[in-house]
Amino acid sequence: MIVDFQHHYTPPSLLKGRKDAVSVGIDERGNPMHLLNPLLGDIDAHVRMMDLAGLDAAVLSSMVGFDQPDLSICRTINDDMRQVEDKHPGRFIGLAHVPALNATEAVAEMKRCRKELNFPGVVIASELQGQALDSPELRPFWKAAADLGMYVFIHPLPRVIDWPMVYADDLGRMLGWEFSLQVATVRLMNSGLLDDIPNLNIQFAHFAGGIGRYLGRVRGFQQRDKWGTLEVKGHNRRPQKPFDHYLEQRLYYDCAGWAGPDHAGAWGAEWVRFGMNEVSLTQLVFATDYPQAVRVDQEVKDYVDQVRALGPNERAMLEGLNVEKLIPDAKERLAKRKK
């Protein structure tokens, strides 16, 4: 059972950019943002790629809805994704898109997506309209997700982080997005959110921005007394349990985050190999980031094949070791696939 937990789709009615080629969105400062890829709206092309690569199902999310304050746009995405599920039974699993900072609208739409559309999770960005994910305004969102049994997928923000030093050399996408994921990870752990809502499941994209490479430094600065922050308001937060408890038992991670497309299979497998040494196997799910990081069918297949060949742990992750921890009825969903 191979499920792609980071697979991007945009309803054709919301898709921008050229229809015949991949282009890039540019922000008001001239910085490149998300790719505007016509494949995002071509769900039949997704199915052809999945058949070639051996992917059984894909969890859909849309960049238009990662940090979307307009409820009507969120509903358009959600309803379209349900239509995609119905068109291709057992192949796609939609995630809810909601205006997360508007508690009333967000909770109502999450309930609709869970009870009427049968979505198992909800997706948000690593920052929401300039606010951190541990903001008090988001507490109703987090509580509703847990109460509804919906996991939360956290994807990099759909814009460049607000820091002039990354306004060159494509650093906003290259490093800024990953830094934003790392910051969100540490803030959520230190905020007490995971203590307050013990049944909340969160999946971070890209190995949480590759946070494993910085854990020596992160763990060190969690020692507030040693680094002089024990009495410094706003810098002395510590969760109830050891830091690694949250890292290794409470959060989930996907293995996307590398960038191709040249030699995509090898690059992706190398990224996975490093990541598997940094976070717990029991918390990992497979992901491709199609059709953004990799968009050529054969390259997706090469990536899948090379991850499978890395070793038994990588193969177990690829073949769905942890799928049902986030999507308990995954096997029943996949059983609907037309033979």
Stockholm file with secondary structure:
# STOCKHOLM 1.0

chainA/1-339         MIVDFQHHYTPPSLLKGRKDAVSVGIDERGNPMHLLNPLLGDIDAHVRMMDLAGLDAAVLSSMVGFDQPDLSICRTINDDMRQVEDKHPGRFIGLAHVPALNATEAVAEMKRCRKELNFPGVVIASELQGQALDSPELRPFWKAAADLGMYVFIHPLPRVIDWPMVYADDLGRMLGWEFSLQVATVRLMNSGLLDDIPNLNIQFAHFAGGIGRYLGRVRGFQQRDKWGTLEVKGHNRRPQKPFDHYLEQRLYYDCAGWAGPDHAGAWGAEWVRFGMNEVSLTQLVFATDYPQAVRVDQEVKDYVDQVRALGPNERAMLEGLNVEKLIPDAKERLAKRKK
#=GR chainA/1-339 SS CCEEEEEECCCGGGCCSCSSSCEEEECTTSCEEEEECGGGGCHHHHHHHHHHHTCCEEEEECGGGTTCCCHHHHHHHHHHHHHHHHHSTTTEEEEEECCTTSHHHHHHHHHHHHHTSCCCEEEEESSBTTBCTTCGGGHHHHHHHHHTTCEEEEECCSSCCSCGGGSSTTHIIIIIHHHHHHHHHHHHHHHTHHHHCTTCCEEESHHHHHGGGGHHHHHHHTCTTTTTCTTSTTSCCCCSSCHHHIIIIIEEEESCCCCCSTTHHHHHHHHHHHHHTTSCGGGEECCCCBTTTCCCHHHHHHHHHHHHHHCHHHHHHHTTTTHHHHCTTHHHHHTTCCC
#=GC SS_cons         CCEEEEEECCCGGGCCSCSSSCEEEECTTSCEEEEECGGGGCHHHHHHHHHHHTCCEEEEECGGGTTCCCHHHHHHHHHHHHHHHHHSTTTEEEEEECCTTSHHHHHHHHHHHHHTSCCCEEEEESSBTTBCTTCGGGHHHHHHHHHTTCEEEEECCSSCCSCGGGSSTTHIIIIIHHHHHHHHHHHHHHHTHHHHCTTCCEEESHHHHHGGGGHHHHHHHTCTTTTTCTTSTTSCCCCSSCHHHIIIIIEEEESCCCCCSTTHHHHHHHHHHHHHTTSCGGGEECCCCBTTTCCCHHHHHHHHHHHHHHCHHHHHHHTTTTHHHHCTTHHHHHTTCCC
//
